[in-house]
């Protein structure tokens, strides 16, 4: 098994590409070891004391380290953990919680549907390339609220991505959008 790595705009995160599917659908974001209980892969990565976050995408794993650690020392341990996990044939997730994908059942008004469509087709693929994800949270009084995950969470350039990128695009296509904020 050959695992590639890519740097992300966030210096505290590194994107690992195992060359196979990680998540069949959706994403999973783990901010601490307690949250990782439903993912044997995330639990294994959190066993490394320098790991502060694990994000699972379709074909990648983004790992966030603590600020005192160095990737030159941590990267081999992360690579070994990922390789051991996949070669042992362990599951990535133990189960999908009830209500996963919630919001798909809700009827969205036209503006929310347009926002979600633009996020899905134009924004999410771009941020996935950087090892992250952006999830629609709410639209209220002209403000779009988004939740940033993976390398996007805590990234020094995330504010610029939100304001200069996503906000400008949404405002261009959807006049009702006045602002974009992170949740």
Backbone as CSV, one residue per row, in Angstrom:
resi,resn,N_x,N_y,N_z,CA_x,CA_y,CA_z,C_x,C_y,C_z
1,UNK,0.855,-1.180,0.000,0.000,0.000,0.000,0.889,1.228,0.000
2,UNK,0.602,2.162,-0.888,1.353,3.404,-0.974,0.427,4.552,-0.606
3,UNK,0.784,5.322,0.403,-0.034,6.447,0.862,0.682,7.744,0.498
4,UNK,0.010,8.568,-0.279,0.564,9.863,-0.636,0.160,10.893,0.412
5,UNK,0.940,11.950,0.496,0.582,13.055,1.383,0.587,14.348,0.585
6,UNK,-0.240,15.266,1.029,-0.287,16.597,0.425,-0.360,17.625,1.539
7,UNK,0.343,18.714,1.353,0.223,19.811,2.293,-1.108,20.499,2.065
8,UNK,-1.609,21.156,3.090,-2.848,21.919,3.000,-2.516,23.375,3.309
9,UNK,-3.438,24.294,3.051,-3.175,25.694,3.416,-2.995,25.885,4.926
10,UNK,-3.469,24.932,5.708,-3.328,25.002,7.159,-2.049,24.251,7.548
11,UNK,-1.036,24.936,8.076,0.226,24.261,8.408,0.101,23.204,9.504
12,UNK,-0.980,23.226,10.263,-1.170,22.232,11.330,-1.811,20.950,10.805
13,UNK,-2.215,20.931,9.536,-2.862,19.735,8.990,-2.107,19.199,7.789
14,UNK,-2.212,17.902,7.610,-1.622,17.223,6.470,-2.674,16.267,5.915
15,UNK,-2.756,16.190,4.602,-3.739,15.347,3.922,-3.055,14.046,3.504
16,UNK,-3.667,12.915,3.880,-3.141,11.590,3.567,-4.082,10.914,2.570
17,UNK,-3.537,10.440,1.452,-4.323,9.792,0.399,-3.916,8.329,0.311
18,UNK,-4.753,7.420,0.854,-4.372,6.009,0.887,-4.568,5.271,-0.439
19,UNK,-5.071,5.945,-1.470,-5.255,5.304,-2.757,-6.468,4.390,-2.803
20,UNK,-7.386,4.579,-1.888,-8.627,3.808,-1.859,-9.712,4.644,-1.214
21,UNK,-10.944,4.176,-1.319,-12.058,4.889,-0.725,-11.932,4.855,0.809
22,UNK,-12.148,5.998,1.418,-12.154,6.091,2.875,-13.603,6.114,3.364
23,UNK,-14.411,6.999,2.809,-15.828,7.126,3.172,-16.682,6.915,1.924
24,UNK,-17.637,6.002,2.001,-18.507,5.735,0.855,-19.388,6.945,0.536
25,UNK,-19.802,7.660,1.576,-20.581,8.873,1.372,-20.378,9.781,2.578
26,UNK,-20.481,11.060,2.336,-20.352,12.035,3.415,-18.929,12.170,3.922
27,UNK,-18.815,12.824,5.062,-17.532,13.046,5.713,-17.718,12.823,7.208
28,UNK,-16.610,12.744,7.924,-16.672,12.619,9.385,-15.548,13.467,9.981
29,UNK,-15.892,14.263,10.965,-14.945,15.177,11.594,-14.845,14.842,13.071
30,UNK,-13.639,14.532,13.533,-13.403,14.172,14.931,-12.436,15.182,15.534
31,UNK,-12.896,15.902,16.558,-12.103,16.961,17.186,-11.353,16.493,18.431
32,UNK,-11.718,15.317,18.952,-11.035,14.807,20.144,-11.218,13.297,20.205
33,UNK,-10.424,12.602,21.037,-10.509,11.138,21.110,-11.891,10.613,21.507
34,UNK,-12.611,11.350,22.326,-13.943,10.919,22.761,-14.897,10.827,21.579
35,UNK,-14.820,11.786,20.678,-15.676,11.792,19.495,-15.327,10.648,18.536
36,UNK,-14.091,10.158,18.615,-13.598,9.152,17.673,-14.059,7.738,17.999
37,UNK,-14.851,7.549,19.017,-15.249,6.209,19.445,-15.953,5.410,18.349
38,UNK,-16.606,6.070,17.408,-17.305,5.343,16.350,-16.430,5.068,15.124
39,UNK,-15.154,5.455,15.202,-14.246,5.219,14.084,-12.954,4.567,14.567
40,UNK,-12.768,3.277,14.272,-11.503,2.630,14.657,-10.283,3.323,14.056
41,UNK,-10.416,3.870,12.852,-9.295,4.582,12.236,-8.969,5.863,13.003
42,UNK,-9.977,6.650,13.311,-9.745,7.891,14.064,-9.207,7.582,15.458
43,UNK,-9.735,6.528,16.101,-9.224,6.137,17.427,-7.739,5.803,17.357
44,UNK,-7.351,5.071,16.320,-5.950,4.683,16.156,-5.062,5.915,15.973
45,UNK,-5.540,6.877,15.211,-4.764,8.097,14.992,-4.682,8.938,16.265
46,UNK,-5.767,8.999,17.024,-5.755,9.749,18.286,-4.877,9.074,19.341
47,UNK,-4.513,7.816,19.121,-3.590,7.154,20.049,-2.208,7.807,19.989
48,UNK,-1.940,8.530,18.915,-0.701,9.306,18.819,-0.921,10.602,19.596
49,UNK,-0.129,10.872,20.619,-0.411,12.016,21.505,-0.372,13.382,20.827
50,UNK,0.271,13.492,19.682,0.369,14.791,19.002,-0.843,15.103,18.129
51,UNK,-1.726,14.124,17.896,-2.876,14.314,17.007,-3.989,15.046,17.753
52,UNK,-4.502,16.120,17.123,-5.559,16.938,17.723,-6.858,16.900,16.942
53,UNK,-6.833,16.335,15.720,-8.049,16.249,14.927,-7.877,15.281,13.776
54,UNK,-8.990,14.631,13.404,-9.003,13.702,12.276,-10.258,13.998,11.470
55,UNK,-10.078,14.161,10.167,-11.195,14.402,9.263,-11.143,13.351,8.166
56,UNK,-12.262,12.672,7.938,-12.332,11.618,6.925,-13.167,12.096,5.752
57,UNK,-12.579,12.062,4.555,-13.277,12.429,3.333,-13.475,11.210,2.459
58,UNK,-13.914,11.413,1.250,-14.203,10.308,0.336,-12.977,9.433,0.088
59,UNK,-11.845,10.069,-0.206,-10.636,9.308,-0.516,-9.398,9.860,0.194
60,UNK,-9.623,10.559,1.293,-8.498,11.131,2.028,-8.779,11.193,3.519
61,UNK,-7.687,11.346,4.269,-7.737,11.526,5.718,-6.911,12.767,6.010
62,UNK,-7.496,13.728,6.701,-6.758,14.915,7.100,-6.479,14.806,8.594
63,UNK,-5.215,14.965,8.958,-4.815,14.876,10.357,-4.303,16.242,10.795
64,UNK,-4.784,16.693,11.954,-4.330,17.955,12.539,-3.462,17.623,13.745
65,UNK,-2.305,18.265,13.802,-1.353,18.027,14.894,-1.416,19.171,15.893
66,UNK,-0.840,18.938,17.075,-0.740,20.041,18.032,0.355,20.992,17.567
67,UNK,0.328,22.197,18.093,1.251,23.223,17.591,2.710,22.979,17.966
68,UNK,2.973,22.163,18.973,4.346,21.912,19.401,5.026,20.783,18.627
69,UNK,4.257,20.045,17.840,4.796,18.891,17.123,5.348,19.298,15.760
70,UNK,6.179,18.409,15.228,6.785,18.627,13.927,6.331,17.513,12.988
71,UNK,5.920,17.865,11.782,5.447,16.858,10.840,6.528,15.840,10.484
72,UNK,7.790,16.252,10.489,8.869,15.314,10.145,8.927,14.145,11.125
73,UNK,8.551,14.382,12.360,8.543,13.309,13.354,7.196,12.586,13.405
74,UNK,6.102,13.310,13.229,4.766,12.725,13.350,4.318,11.977,12.097
75,UNK,4.685,12.457,10.932,4.208,11.878,9.675,4.457,10.367,9.553
76,UNK,5.646,9.844,9.862,5.837,8.388,9.749,4.896,7.581,10.652
77,UNK,4.607,8.083,11.838,3.701,7.381,12.753,2.272,7.389,12.217
78,UNK,1.857,8.501,11.622,0.515,8.588,11.039,0.415,7.646,9.841
79,UNK,1.432,7.666,8.984,1.449,6.763,7.830,1.357,5.301,8.270
80,UNK,2.099,4.946,9.300,2.083,3.568,9.801,0.704,3.207,10.350
81,UNK,0.079,4.107,11.066,-1.249,3.842,11.634,-2.285,3.645,10.533
82,UNK,-2.247,4.490,9.516,-3.206,4.368,8.409,-2.966,3.065,7.648
83,UNK,-1.708,2.783,7.347,-1.392,1.558,6.606,-1.812,0.317,7.384
84,UNK,-1.515,0.277,8.666,-1.884,-0.868,9.502,-3.396,-1.042,9.531
85,UNK,-4.123,0.060,9.631,-5.579,0.002,9.688,-6.154,-0.629,8.417
86,UNK,-5.741,-0.115,7.261,-6.302,-0.607,6.006,-5.829,-2.015,5.659
87,UNK,-4.572,-2.333,5.919,-4.097,-3.689,5.598,-4.740,-4.737,6.500
88,UNK,-5.154,-4.346,7.700,-5.835,-5.274,8.598,-7.315,-5.438,8.220
89,UNK,-7.793,-4.612,7.288,-9.183,-4.718,6.838,-10.200,-4.222,7.845
90,UNK,-9.794,-3.353,8.728,-10.726,-2.817,9.733,-11.672,-1.792,9.107
91,UNK,-12.855,-1.628,9.685,-13.795,-0.627,9.159,-13.347,0.788,9.522
92,UNK,-13.712,1.729,8.696,-13.409,3.133,8.971,-14.384,3.665,10.017
93,UNK,-15.669,3.324,9.858,-16.708,3.708,10.816,-17.433,2.454,11.282
94,UNK,-17.796,2.419,12.558,-18.532,1.277,13.089,-20.004,1.330,12.721
95,UNK,-20.583,2.518,12.718,-21.983,2.677,12.346,-22.211,4.103,11.915
96,UNK,-23.339,4.335,11.280,-23.737,5.683,10.903,-24.836,6.090,11.867
97,UNK,-24.625,7.172,12.615,-25.622,7.553,13.616,-26.969,7.895,12.995
98,UNK,-28.021,7.660,13.776,-29.364,8.018,13.327,-29.392,9.517,13.063
99,UNK,-30.058,9.873,11.987,-30.179,11.289,11.661,-29.015,11.803,10.855
100,UNK,-28.048,10.940,10.467,-26.962,11.411,9.622,-27.564,11.846,8.300
101,UNK,-27.065,12.936,7.800,-27.614,13.459,6.566,-28.901,14.225,6.811
102,UNK,-29.190,14.565,8.050,-30.400,15.311,8.357,-30.377,16.610,7.578
103,UNK,-31.513,17.064,7.239,-31.616,18.256,6.425,-32.061,17.879,5.032
104,UNK,-31.768,16.676,4.600,-32.202,16.240,3.288,-33.716,16.077,3.281
105,UNK,-34.299,15.780,4.434,-35.744,15.590,4.521,-36.484,16.927,4.580
106,UNK,-35.800,17.939,5.091,-36.451,19.229,5.245,-36.720,19.833,3.874
107,UNK,-37.840,20.527,3.782,-38.086,21.255,2.554,-37.387,22.595,2.683
108,UNK,-36.491,22.852,1.746,-35.765,24.114,1.764,-36.483,25.115,0.873
109,UNK,-36.446,26.373,1.288,-37.000,27.364,0.388,-36.037,27.533,-0.787
110,UNK,-36.434,28.284,-1.769,-35.671,28.400,-3.009,-34.259,28.958,-2.776
111,UNK,-34.124,29.964,-1.917,-32.820,30.571,-1.663,-31.879,29.562,-0.995
112,UNK,-32.360,28.853,0.005,-31.528,27.849,0.688,-31.131,26.749,-0.286
113,UNK,-32.046,26.339,-1.142,-31.732,25.307,-2.139,-30.639,25.795,-3.087
114,UNK,-30.691,27.054,-3.492,-29.656,27.617,-4.367,-28.311,27.676,-3.652
115,UNK,-28.320,28.084,-2.373,-27.083,28.146,-1.588,-26.460,26.760,-1.497
116,UNK,-27.287,25.772,-1.139,-26.775,24.405,-0.998,-26.231,23.871,-2.314
117,UNK,-26.900,24.178,-3.399,-26.448,23.716,-4.724,-25.086,24.318,-5.076
118,UNK,-24.918,25.616,-4.856,-23.628,26.256,-5.138,-22.524,25.705,-4.237
119,UNK,-22.847,25.505,-2.972,-21.853,24.941,-2.058,-21.447,23.539,-2.507
120,UNK,-22.425,22.737,-2.884,-22.166,21.344,-3.271,-21.357,21.248,-4.566
121,UNK,-21.689,22.090,-5.547,-21.054,21.959,-6.860,-19.783,22.775,-7.025
122,UNK,-19.669,23.897,-6.327,-18.515,24.769,-6.545,-17.553,24.873,-5.364
123,UNK,-18.079,24.830,-4.151,-17.227,25.075,-2.980,-16.652,23.780,-2.405
124,UNK,-17.509,22.818,-2.124,-17.049,21.589,-1.464,-15.960,20.854,-2.243
125,UNK,-16.060,20.742,-3.580,-14.963,20.071,-4.290,-13.628,20.811,-4.141
126,UNK,-13.670,22.125,-4.120,-12.435,22.905,-3.985,-11.822,22.743,-2.598
127,UNK,-12.627,22.815,-1.554,-12.058,22.684,-0.210,-11.662,21.243,0.092
128,UNK,-12.305,20.278,-0.564,-11.901,18.877,-0.387,-10.485,18.666,-0.919
129,UNK,-10.115,19.398,-1.964,-8.754,19.293,-2.487,-7.730,19.737,-1.449
130,UNK,-8.146,20.626,-0.560,-7.258,21.100,0.501,-7.422,20.301,1.787
131,UNK,-8.205,19.216,1.755,-8.344,18.356,2.918,-9.409,18.777,3.903
132,UNK,-10.394,19.522,3.443,-11.434,19.981,4.353,-12.818,19.869,3.764
133,UNK,-13.755,20.477,4.446,-15.134,20.478,4.001,-15.833,21.686,4.606
134,UNK,-16.862,22.147,3.934,-17.687,23.242,4.434,-19.130,22.769,4.364
135,UNK,-19.806,22.832,5.488,-21.169,22.332,5.621,-22.131,23.496,5.867
136,UNK,-23.221,23.519,5.131,-24.265,24.523,5.336,-24.891,24.307,6.705
137,UNK,-25.033,25.384,7.459,-25.650,25.308,8.782,-27.010,26.012,8.785
138,UNK,-27.057,27.260,8.264,-28.304,28.021,8.321,-28.216,29.219,7.388
139,UNK,-29.391,29.767,7.044,-29.503,31.034,6.321,-30.576,31.838,7.027
140,UNK,-30.188,32.998,7.545,-31.115,33.828,8.300,-30.774,35.299,8.121
141,UNK,-31.756,36.105,7.784,-31.596,37.555,7.645,-30.430,37.927,6.730
142,UNK,-30.305,37.219,5.613,-29.257,37.538,4.642,-27.891,36.973,4.962
143,UNK,-27.769,36.258,6.081,-26.472,35.716,6.505,-26.476,34.193,6.343
144,UNK,-25.448,33.686,5.647,-25.261,32.248,5.485,-24.266,31.800,6.551
145,UNK,-24.643,30.805,7.328,-23.784,30.263,8.374,-23.233,28.917,7.908
146,UNK,-21.916,28.807,7.903,-21.246,27.603,7.436,-20.354,27.027,8.525
147,UNK,-20.256,25.708,8.540,-19.388,25.009,9.494,-18.184,24.485,8.722
148,UNK,-16.989,24.874,9.169,-15.760,24.476,8.493,-15.160,23.271,9.200
149,UNK,-14.723,22.269,8.407,-14.193,21.030,8.961,-12.852,20.687,8.327
150,UNK,-12.164,19.754,8.965,-10.881,19.283,8.438,-9.848,20.386,8.442
151,UNK,-9.081,20.492,7.360,-8.025,21.500,7.308,-8.579,22.914,7.284
152,UNK,-9.853,23.077,6.918,-10.461,24.414,6.892,-10.658,24.971,8.292
153,UNK,-10.872,24.089,9.251,-11.091,24.518,10.622,-9.769,24.981,11.217
154,UNK,-9.700,26.229,11.590,-8.480,26.762,12.186,-7.413,27.170,11.188
155,UNK,-7.720,27.104,9.914,-6.746,27.473,8.887,-6.572,28.987,8.859
156,UNK,-5.327,29.460,8.768,-5.100,30.905,8.712,-5.807,31.580,7.535
157,UNK,-5.989,30.870,6.435,-6.628,31.486,5.266,-8.135,31.236,5.201
158,UNK,-8.714,30.629,6.246,-10.147,30.304,6.193,-11.024,31.554,6.138
159,UNK,-10.635,32.615,6.821,-11.427,33.847,6.780,-11.419,34.421,5.374
160,UNK,-10.267,34.391,4.727,-10.186,34.877,3.348,-11.011,34.005,2.420
161,UNK,-10.984,32.693,2.647,-11.789,31.774,1.836,-13.264,32.100,1.999
162,UNK,-13.694,32.311,3.242,-15.100,32.626,3.494,-15.503,33.949,2.865
163,UNK,-14.741,34.986,3.139,-15.126,36.335,2.723,-14.850,36.589,1.244
164,UNK,-13.617,36.401,0.815,-13.249,36.738,-0.555,-13.736,35.702,-1.559
165,UNK,-13.855,34.465,-1.116,-14.256,33.420,-2.044,-15.735,33.111,-1.994
166,UNK,-16.145,32.452,-0.930,-17.514,31.947,-0.842,-18.538,33.076,-0.776
167,UNK,-18.287,34.077,0.064,-19.254,35.169,0.198,-19.438,35.906,-1.122
168,UNK,-18.338,36.225,-1.801,-18.457,36.932,-3.076,-19.213,36.103,-4.109
169,UNK,-18.946,34.805,-4.171,-19.626,33.947,-5.136,-21.125,33.878,-4.825
170,UNK,-21.472,33.618,-3.558,-22.883,33.519,-3.197,-23.612,34.836,-3.438
171,UNK,-22.982,35.946,-3.105,-23.617,37.250,-3.320,-23.821,37.531,-4.805
172,UNK,-22.887,37.050,-5.631,-23.002,37.242,-7.078,-24.216,36.506,-7.643
173,UNK,-24.390,35.254,-7.239,-25.464,34.427,-7.789,-26.797,34.570,-7.063
174,UNK,-26.751,34.928,-5.789,-27.973,34.982,-4.979,-28.046,36.349,-4.290
175,UNK,-28.823,37.275,-4.833,-28.878,38.635,-4.281,-29.315,38.713,-2.824
176,UNK,-30.059,37.714,-2.347,-30.532,37.715,-0.954,-29.402,37.516,0.051
177,UNK,-28.270,36.990,-0.397,-27.133,36.751,0.497,-26.361,38.053,0.689
178,UNK,-26.212,38.443,1.957,-25.490,39.661,2.299,-24.115,39.360,2.911
179,UNK,-24.022,38.221,3.599,-22.797,37.909,4.348,-22.690,36.411,4.566
180,UNK,-21.454,35.948,4.781,-21.197,34.560,5.136,-20.383,34.558,6.423
181,UNK,-20.800,33.723,7.375,-20.094,33.622,8.665,-19.824,32.166,8.992
182,UNK,-18.706,31.941,9.681,-18.387,30.596,10.175,-19.131,30.347,11.485
183,UNK,-19.555,29.113,11.683,-20.223,28.735,12.928,-19.172,28.159,13.860
